[in-house]
Amino acid sequence: MNNKKLILIAGPTAVGKTSYAINLAQKYNTEIISTDSRQFYRELKIGTASPTAEELSAAPHHFIGNLSIHDYYNVSMFEQQALALLKKLFITHDIVIAVGGSGLYIDALCYGIDDLPHAEEKLRQSIKDRFAKEGIQYLQKEVERLDPEYYAIADIHNHKRLQRALEVIIATGKTYSSQRKRTIKQRDFEIEKLVLNMPRELLNDRINKRVDIMIDQGLEAEARALFPFRELNALNTVGYKELFQYFDGNITREQAIIDIKTHSRRYAKRQITWFKRYDDFSWVDV
């Protein structure tokens, strides 16, 4: 498939990736693959700025609302499914568009990730239960004890990363660090990688306005419906966790909205930092 091309549209939240990708898809009469890990979940619509019905009808989309928040899913599964889908799409299209801002899922699609084993549900649940009871300190201590090499480089405040490492260690009896080869997998199609960006002040203004629009569209009601499931990983997401704090009575509604804006701006900054790691991305000032 050396004559086939995947055009990746990456960038921070609220920069305009969706409309940019739709325009390209219409230009090339092709289809779109989402790499936004939160837009996979059908229950998270307003808070993840999922494409509207009108946008979805403007070009065929994949990996939008294809999962439930109750489904088990990980980046390795996404890599396998996305590559299988691309193989089918490239039969009838020379160009396919990928769009999103989830760095880990973009990495998986473009470069591949290590083929680490999946833990059995019983093991996963036992680790989650202990985390819920003892907090992140449990995960930190166990990973440090069982794999000090990985602990030295890990984001020890990211419970999902620590939990995944612990799952692999216990399931295999081997250290997580020894199984992370970090080998780039070669794809049999060309990938053109674009990062959309704009001046920080303008982006921050767009983020603030987007949050106001989400509130007007009913984000609070959406979050209330999901409140009983707040412990699910899918709901550890900006826009929902702040409103959960409000529902718990820990902060006011006004403060929750302020926090959503603040955390969204910080998330955008982390996304930009992530993409700056690569020298094969072309930056586009929109």
C-alpha positions as CSV (number, residue, x, y, z in Angstrom):
1,M,0.0,0.0,0.0
2,N,2.9,2.3,-0.6
3,N,0.8,4.6,-2.8
4,K,-1.8,5.1,0.0
5,K,-1.7,8.0,2.4
6,L,-3.1,8.7,5.9
7,I,-3.4,12.4,6.7
8,L,-3.3,13.0,10.4
9,I,-4.9,16.1,11.8
10,A,-3.7,16.6,15.4
11,G,-3.6,19.5,17.8
12,P,-5.0,20.9,21.0
13,T,-8.6,21.0,22.1
14,A,-10.8,23.7,20.5
15,V,-8.3,24.5,17.7
16,G,-10.8,23.4,15.0
17,K,-9.6,19.9,14.1
18,T,-13.1,18.6,13.3
19,S,-14.0,21.1,10.7
20,Y,-10.5,21.0,9.2
21,A,-10.7,17.2,8.8
22,I,-14.2,17.3,7.3
23,N,-13.1,19.8,4.7
24,L,-10.2,17.5,3.8
25,A,-12.4,14.5,3.7
26,Q,-14.8,16.2,1.3
27,K,-11.9,17.4,-0.9
28,Y,-10.6,13.9,-1.3
29,N,-14.0,12.2,-1.1
30,T,-12.8,10.0,1.7
31,E,-13.5,8.9,5.3
32,I,-12.4,10.0,8.8
33,I,-10.9,8.0,11.7
34,S,-11.1,9.6,15.1
35,T,-8.1,9.3,17.5
36,D,-9.9,11.2,20.3
37,S,-10.1,8.5,23.0
38,R,-13.1,10.2,24.8
39,Q,-15.2,10.5,21.7
40,F,-15.3,6.7,21.4
41,Y,-17.9,6.7,24.2
42,R,-21.4,7.2,23.1
43,E,-22.6,8.5,26.5
44,L,-20.0,11.4,26.4
45,K,-21.3,13.8,23.7
46,I,-21.5,17.3,24.9
47,G,-18.5,17.2,27.2
48,T,-16.1,15.8,24.6
49,A,-17.3,18.1,21.8
50,S,-18.2,15.0,19.7
51,P,-19.1,15.8,16.0
52,T,-22.7,16.9,15.6
53,A,-25.2,15.0,13.5
54,E,-24.6,17.5,10.8
55,E,-20.9,17.1,10.9
56,L,-21.2,13.3,11.0
57,S,-23.3,13.4,7.8
58,A,-20.8,15.6,6.1
59,A,-18.3,12.8,5.9
60,P,-18.2,9.2,7.0
61,H,-16.7,8.9,10.5
62,H,-15.3,5.9,12.4
63,F,-14.6,5.4,16.1
64,I,-17.2,8.0,17.2
65,G,-19.7,6.7,19.8
66,N,-18.7,3.1,19.1
67,L,-18.2,2.2,22.7
68,S,-20.0,2.4,26.0
69,I,-18.4,3.8,29.1
70,H,-18.9,0.3,30.6
71,D,-16.8,-1.4,27.9
72,Y,-13.2,-2.4,28.5
73,Y,-10.9,-0.8,25.9
74,N,-7.3,0.1,25.6
75,V,-4.9,1.7,23.2
76,S,-3.6,-1.7,22.0
77,M,-7.1,-2.7,20.9
78,F,-7.5,0.6,19.1
79,E,-4.2,0.1,17.2
80,Q,-5.4,-3.3,15.9
81,Q,-8.9,-2.1,15.0
82,A,-7.7,1.1,13.3
83,L,-5.1,-0.7,11.2
84,A,-7.7,-3.3,10.2
85,L,-10.1,-0.6,9.2
86,L,-7.5,1.3,7.2
87,K,-6.7,-1.8,5.3
88,K,-10.4,-1.9,4.2
89,L,-10.7,1.8,3.5
90,F,-7.5,1.8,1.4
91,I,-9.2,-0.6,-1.0
92,T,-11.4,2.1,-2.3
93,H,-9.6,5.3,-1.1
94,D,-6.0,6.5,-1.8
95,I,-6.3,8.9,1.1
96,V,-7.9,8.6,4.5
97,I,-8.1,11.3,7.2
98,A,-7.3,10.7,10.9
99,V,-8.2,13.4,13.5
100,G,-7.9,13.9,17.2
101,G,-5.8,15.1,20.1
102,S,-5.2,12.0,22.2
103,G,-1.4,11.7,21.9
104,L,-1.1,8.1,23.1
105,Y,-3.7,6.9,20.5
106,I,-2.0,8.9,17.8
107,D,1.3,7.3,18.7
108,A,-0.3,3.9,18.5
109,L,-1.7,4.6,15.0
110,C,1.4,6.2,13.6
111,Y,4.2,4.3,15.3
112,G,2.7,1.4,17.1
113,I,2.9,0.4,20.7
114,D,4.4,-2.6,22.5
115,D,2.3,-5.8,22.4
116,L,1.8,-6.1,26.1
117,P,-0.6,-8.8,27.5
118,H,-4.1,-8.1,28.6
119,A,-4.8,-8.9,32.3
120,E,-7.8,-11.0,33.2
121,E,-10.8,-9.1,34.4
122,K,-10.5,-10.6,37.9
123,L,-7.0,-9.2,38.3
124,R,-7.9,-5.9,36.9
125,Q,-10.8,-5.6,39.2
126,S,-8.8,-6.5,42.3
127,I,-6.2,-3.8,41.5
128,K,-9.0,-1.3,40.9
129,D,-10.7,-2.2,44.2
130,R,-7.4,-1.7,46.2
131,F,-6.8,1.6,44.4
132,A,-10.3,2.7,45.4
133,K,-9.7,1.7,49.0
134,E,-6.1,2.7,49.5
135,G,-5.6,5.5,46.9
136,I,-2.8,6.1,44.5
137,Q,-0.2,5.4,47.2
138,Y,-0.9,1.7,46.9
139,L,-0.2,1.8,43.2
140,Q,3.0,3.8,43.7
141,K,4.4,1.6,46.4
142,E,3.7,-1.7,44.5
143,V,5.1,-0.4,41.2
144,E,8.2,0.9,43.0
145,R,8.7,-2.4,44.8
146,L,8.1,-4.6,41.8
147,D,9.7,-2.5,39.0
148,P,11.9,0.3,40.4
149,E,13.3,0.9,36.9
150,Y,9.9,1.8,35.5
151,Y,8.9,3.7,38.6
152,A,11.9,6.0,38.1
153,I,10.6,7.2,34.8
154,A,6.8,6.8,35.2
155,D,4.3,9.6,35.8
156,I,3.6,8.4,39.3
157,H,0.5,10.7,39.6
158,N,-1.2,9.0,36.7
159,H,-3.1,6.1,38.3
160,K,-4.1,4.6,35.0
161,R,-0.5,4.2,33.9
162,L,0.5,2.7,37.2
163,Q,-2.5,0.4,37.2
164,R,-1.7,-0.9,33.8
165,A,2.0,-1.4,34.7
166,L,0.9,-3.4,37.8
167,E,-1.5,-5.5,35.8
168,V,1.3,-6.5,33.4
169,I,3.8,-7.2,36.1
170,I,1.5,-9.5,38.1
171,A,0.0,-11.2,35.0
172,T,3.4,-12.0,33.5
173,G,5.8,-12.2,36.5
174,K,8.1,-9.9,34.6
175,T,8.9,-6.3,35.1
176,Y,6.9,-3.8,33.0
177,S,10.1,-2.0,32.0
178,S,11.6,-5.2,30.5
179,Q,8.6,-5.6,28.2
180,R,8.4,-2.0,26.9
181,K,10.6,-2.2,23.8
182,R,9.5,1.2,22.5
183,T,10.2,-0.1,19.0
184,I,8.7,2.0,16.1
185,K,6.6,-0.2,13.8
186,Q,6.8,0.5,10.1
187,R,3.5,1.2,8.4
188,D,2.9,0.1,4.8
189,F,1.3,3.5,3.9
190,E,2.5,7.0,4.0
191,I,1.5,9.3,6.9
192,E,1.4,13.0,6.6
193,K,1.2,14.5,10.1
194,L,-0.2,18.0,10.7
195,V,-0.6,19.8,14.0
196,L,-3.1,22.7,14.0
197,N,-2.2,25.5,16.3
198,M,-2.9,29.2,17.0
199,P,-1.7,31.9,19.3
200,R,-2.2,30.9,22.9
201,E,-4.4,33.8,23.8
202,L,-6.8,33.1,20.9
203,L,-6.8,29.4,21.8
204,N,-7.6,30.1,25.4
205,D,-10.4,32.4,24.4
206,R,-11.9,29.7,22.1
207,I,-11.6,27.1,25.0
208,N,-13.5,29.4,27.4
209,K,-16.2,30.1,24.9
210,R,-16.6,26.4,24.1
211,V,-17.1,25.6,27.7
212,D,-19.9,28.2,27.9
213,I,-21.5,26.7,24.8
214,M,-21.3,23.2,26.4
215,I,-23.0,24.4,29.5
216,D,-25.7,26.0,27.4
217,Q,-26.1,22.8,25.4
218,G,-26.8,20.8,28.6
219,L,-23.4,19.5,29.9
220,E,-24.7,19.6,33.5
221,A,-27.6,17.4,32.8
222,E,-25.4,15.0,30.8
223,A,-23.0,14.8,33.7
224,R,-25.8,14.2,36.3
225,A,-27.0,11.2,34.3
226,L,-23.4,9.8,34.4
227,F,-22.8,10.7,38.1
228,P,-23.6,7.1,39.4
229,F,-20.8,5.8,37.2
230,R,-18.2,8.4,38.2
231,E,-15.6,5.8,39.2
232,L,-15.2,4.5,35.6
233,N,-12.0,5.5,33.8
234,A,-13.9,7.0,30.9
235,L,-15.4,9.6,33.3
236,N,-12.0,10.7,34.6
237,T,-12.4,13.5,32.0
238,V,-12.3,17.2,32.1
239,G,-15.8,18.6,32.0
240,Y,-17.3,15.7,34.0
241,K,-15.0,15.4,37.0
242,E,-15.4,19.1,37.9
243,L,-19.2,18.8,37.8
244,F,-19.0,15.7,39.9
245,Q,-17.2,17.8,42.5
246,Y,-20.1,20.3,42.4
247,F,-22.7,17.5,42.7
248,D,-20.8,16.2,45.8
249,G,-21.1,19.7,47.3
250,N,-17.4,20.3,47.4
251,I,-17.5,23.4,45.1
252,T,-20.1,25.8,43.7
253,R,-21.5,25.5,40.2
254,E,-19.7,28.7,39.2
255,Q,-16.4,27.3,40.5
256,A,-17.0,24.0,38.6
257,I,-17.3,26.0,35.3
258,I,-14.2,28.0,36.1
259,D,-12.3,24.8,36.8
260,I,-13.5,23.2,33.6
261,K,-12.1,26.2,31.7
262,T,-8.8,26.1,33.6
263,H,-8.3,22.4,33.3
264,S,-9.2,22.5,29.6
265,R,-6.6,25.2,29.0
266,R,-4.0,23.1,30.9
267,Y,-4.9,20.1,28.9
268,A,-4.4,22.0,25.6
269,K,-1.0,23.1,26.8
270,R,0.0,19.4,27.6
271,Q,-1.2,18.4,24.1
272,I,1.0,21.0,22.4
273,T,3.9,19.9,24.5
274,W,3.3,16.3,23.5
275,F,3.3,17.0,19.8
276,K,6.5,19.2,20.0
277,R,8.4,16.0,20.8
278,Y,8.3,14.9,17.2
279,D,10.3,16.3,14.2
280,D,8.1,14.7,11.6
281,F,5.0,16.8,12.3
282,S,4.2,19.9,10.2
283,W,2.7,22.7,12.3
284,V,-0.2,24.7,10.7
285,D,-1.2,28.1,12.1
286,V,-4.9,28.0,11.5
